[in-house]
Amino acid sequence: MNQPLAYVHPQAKIARNVVIEPFVTINKNVEVGEGTWIGSNVTIMEGAKIGKNCRIFPGAVISAIPQDLKFAGEETTVEVGDNTTIREFVTINRGTKASNKTVIGNNCLLMAYVHVAHDCIIGDYCILANAANLAGHIIIDDYAILGGLSAVHQFVNIGAHVMISGGSLVRKDVPPYTKAARDPLSFVGINSVGLRRRGFSSDKINEIQHIYRYIYLKNLNVSQATTYIEAEMPATPERDEILTFISKSSRGIMKGYAYNE
């Protein structure tokens, strides 16, 4: 349903049952999936691909060109999955030639004033709370939660099922299943509450805790800890996910908390 006060470019592909409120602007080379609601004063620029049953609240700007001086006008995209909610004044920038796209997964919630820069990849079921800001080339895996007013350095990776405290400055990679807080950002345990909510058994949670004891609490460096875990602990999907994440970390993982007492 298109409002007469909205502008929809003739080349935009709008599926059925899409609701477009007044004063929306949708440019060419845009696709919007079935059942999506687009609130007033939303601007969707070239290269956006919006999934089904999304909700985009007033003032959001999706697929503006990157805030990157290296961007040379190349044809890139923003891809938003199904059932994702984008709240007021969120900004999501297109990719650059580095990866050609910025991606938001399915069933995500981006609260008001979130900024997602170029070439970020956000998995499914992620929550970015109010005014969280992502620089370019960041990867956030499924079910991660980023607290409000947090800022994430470019090229940082955040693992699955991570919980990051509000107001955090995230300069290092955050391994899966962990909680991160304090300044500088540090390991403060595993996200046991989130894991229980998602159906992880007590035994599995204990296994993950045991792995992280060797990484953060046994006075081992990361190389020593991962060597021990690989040699002495049975292979499981969770163990292997943690080891793979750490082995691929180019920025290094966050540290354990050092008490100054």
C-alpha positions in Angstrom: 0.0 0.0 0.0 1.7 3.1 -1.2 0.9 6.5 0.3 0.5 9.3 -2.2 2.8 11.4 -0.1 5.6 8.8 -0.4 8.1 8.6 -3.3 8.8 5.2 -4.7 11.1 5.0 -7.8 9.5 3.2 -10.7 12.3 0.7 -10.8 12.0 -0.3 -7.2 10.6 -3.8 -6.6 8.0 -3.7 -3.9 6.3 -7.0 -3.0 2.7 -7.4 -2.1 1.3 -6.4 1.4 4.1 -3.9 1.9 2.9 -0.8 3.9 4.6 2.4 3.0 3.7 5.4 5.2 3.8 9.1 4.2 7.0 10.9 3.4 9.0 7.7 2.7 11.6 7.9 -0.1 12.6 4.6 -1.9 15.2 4.9 -4.7 15.9 2.7 -7.7 17.5 -0.7 -7.4 15.7 -1.4 -4.1 13.8 -4.6 -3.3 11.3 -4.9 -0.4 9.9 -8.3 0.6 6.3 -9.2 1.4 4.6 -7.9 4.6 7.3 -5.3 5.5 6.1 -2.1 7.1 8.1 1.1 6.4 7.3 4.0 8.7 7.1 7.7 7.8 10.3 9.6 6.8 12.3 6.5 6.1 14.9 6.8 3.3 15.9 3.7 1.4 18.6 4.4 -1.1 20.0 2.5 -4.0 21.2 -1.0 -3.5 19.0 -2.0 -0.5 17.4 -5.5 -0.4 14.9 -5.7 2.5 13.5 -9.1 3.5 10.0 -10.2 4.4 8.0 -9.0 7.4 10.5 -6.4 8.5 9.6 -3.2 10.4 11.5 0.0 9.7 10.6 2.9 12.0 10.6 6.6 11.2 13.8 8.4 10.3 15.9 5.3 9.4 18.3 5.7 6.5 19.2 2.4 4.8 21.9 2.0 2.0 23.5 5.4 2.0 26.9 5.4 0.5 29.8 4.5 2.9 31.5 7.1 5.0 34.8 5.9 3.6 37.0 8.2 1.5 38.1 5.1 -0.5 34.6 4.6 -1.8 34.6 5.3 -5.5 31.0 4.9 -6.4 31.1 1.1 -7.0 27.8 -0.8 -7.1 27.3 -2.3 -3.7 24.4 -3.3 -1.5 22.8 -3.5 2.0 21.0 -6.8 2.6 18.5 -7.1 5.5 17.0 -10.5 6.3 13.4 -11.5 7.2 11.6 -10.4 10.4 14.2 -7.8 11.3 13.2 -4.6 13.2 15.0 -1.4 12.5 14.1 1.3 15.0 14.1 5.1 14.7 17.0 6.9 13.1 19.1 3.8 12.5 21.7 4.2 9.7 23.0 1.3 7.6 25.7 2.1 5.0 26.3 0.2 1.8 29.4 -2.0 1.3 32.6 -1.1 -0.5 34.6 -3.0 -3.1 36.2 -4.8 -0.1 33.2 -7.1 0.2 30.5 -5.4 -1.9 27.8 -5.6 0.8 26.7 -4.9 4.3 24.5 -7.6 5.7 21.9 -7.7 8.6 20.6 -11.2 9.3 17.1 -12.6 10.1 15.2 -11.8 13.2 17.5 -9.0 14.4 16.6 -6.0 16.4 18.5 -2.7 15.8 17.3 -0.2 18.4 17.2 3.5 17.9 20.2 5.4 16.6 22.3 2.4 15.9 24.9 2.9 13.1 26.1 0.0 11.0 29.0 1.0 8.7 30.2 -0.4 5.4 31.0 -4.1 4.9 29.7 -5.2 8.3 28.1 -8.7 8.6 25.6 -9.3 11.3 24.2 -12.8 11.9 20.7 -13.9 12.8 18.9 -13.1 16.1 21.3 -10.3 17.0 20.3 -7.3 19.2 22.1 -4.0 19.0 20.8 -1.7 21.7 20.3 2.0 21.5 23.1 4.1 19.9 25.5 1.2 19.5 28.0 2.1 16.7 29.8 -0.3 14.4 32.8 0.8 12.3 33.5 -0.9 9.0 34.3 -4.5 8.3 32.9 -5.9 11.6 31.5 -9.4 11.9 28.9 -10.3 14.6 27.8 -13.9 14.8 24.3 -15.2 15.6 22.5 -14.4 18.9 25.1 -11.8 20.0 23.8 -8.8 22.1 25.6 -5.5 22.0 24.7 -3.1 24.8 23.6 0.5 24.3 26.1 3.3 23.6 28.8 0.7 22.7 31.4 1.4 20.0 33.1 -1.3 18.1 36.5 -0.8 16.3 36.8 -1.7 12.6 37.6 -5.3 11.7 36.6 -6.6 15.1 34.8 -10.0 15.2 32.2 -10.8 17.9 31.3 -14.4 18.4 28.0 -16.1 18.7 25.9 -15.9 21.9 28.1 -13.0 23.2 26.8 -10.4 25.7 28.6 -7.1 25.7 27.9 -4.6 28.4 26.4 -1.2 27.6 28.9 1.7 27.0 31.7 -0.7 26.0 34.6 0.2 23.8 35.3 -3.0 21.8 38.8 -3.0 20.4 39.6 -6.7 20.4 37.7 -9.8 19.2 35.2 -11.2 21.6 35.1 -15.1 21.6 31.8 -17.0 21.4 29.6 -17.7 24.5 31.3 -15.0 26.6 30.2 -11.9 28.6 32.3 -8.8 28.2 32.4 -5.8 30.4 34.6 -3.3 32.3 37.2 -0.9 30.9 39.3 -2.0 29.1 36.8 -4.6 27.9 37.5 -7.9 29.6 36.2 -11.4 30.0 33.7 -11.6 32.9 32.3 -15.1 32.5 30.3 -17.0 30.0 26.8 -16.0 28.9 25.1 -18.8 30.9 21.7 -17.0 31.1 21.6 -16.5 27.4 22.7 -20.1 26.7 20.0 -21.5 29.0 17.4 -19.4 27.3 18.5 -20.9 24.0 18.3 -24.5 25.1 21.9 -25.3 26.0 22.0 -28.1 28.7 23.8 -27.7 32.0 26.4 -30.1 30.9 27.1 -28.1 27.7 27.3 -24.9 29.7 29.7 -26.5 32.1 31.9 -27.7 29.2 32.1 -24.1 27.8 32.9 -22.8 31.3 35.7 -25.4 31.6 37.2 -24.3 28.3 37.3 -20.7 29.3 38.9 -21.4 32.6 42.0 -22.5 30.7 41.9 -19.5 28.4 41.3 -16.8 31.1 41.8 -18.2 34.6 44.8 -20.6 34.6 47.6 -18.1 34.1 48.3 -19.5 30.6 48.9 -17.4 27.5 46.4 -17.9 24.7 48.7 -20.2 22.7 49.3 -22.4 25.8 45.6 -22.6 26.6 44.5 -23.5 23.1 47.2 -26.1 22.8 46.0 -27.7 26.1 42.3 -27.5 25.1 42.9 -29.1 21.7 45.1 -31.9 23.2 43.2 -32.7 26.4 39.5 -31.9 25.9 37.2 -33.9 23.7 36.2 -32.4 20.4 32.7 -31.0 20.4 31.1 -28.4 18.1 31.4 -25.7 20.8 35.1 -26.5 21.6 36.0 -26.4 17.9 34.0 -23.2 17.4 36.0 -21.5 20.2 39.3 -22.7 19.0 38.6 -21.8 15.4 37.5 -18.3 16.4 40.7 -17.7 18.4 42.9 -19.1 15.7 41.4 -16.8 13.1 41.6 -13.7 15.2 43.8 -11.1 13.6 43.3 -8.4 16.2 43.7 -10.8 19.2 41.0 -11.6 21.7 39.9 -9.6 24.7 41.9 -10.1 27.8 40.9 -11.5 31.2 40.2 -9.0 33.9 43.2 -7.9 36.0 42.2 -6.9 39.5 44.3 -4.0 40.8 44.0 -5.0 44.5 
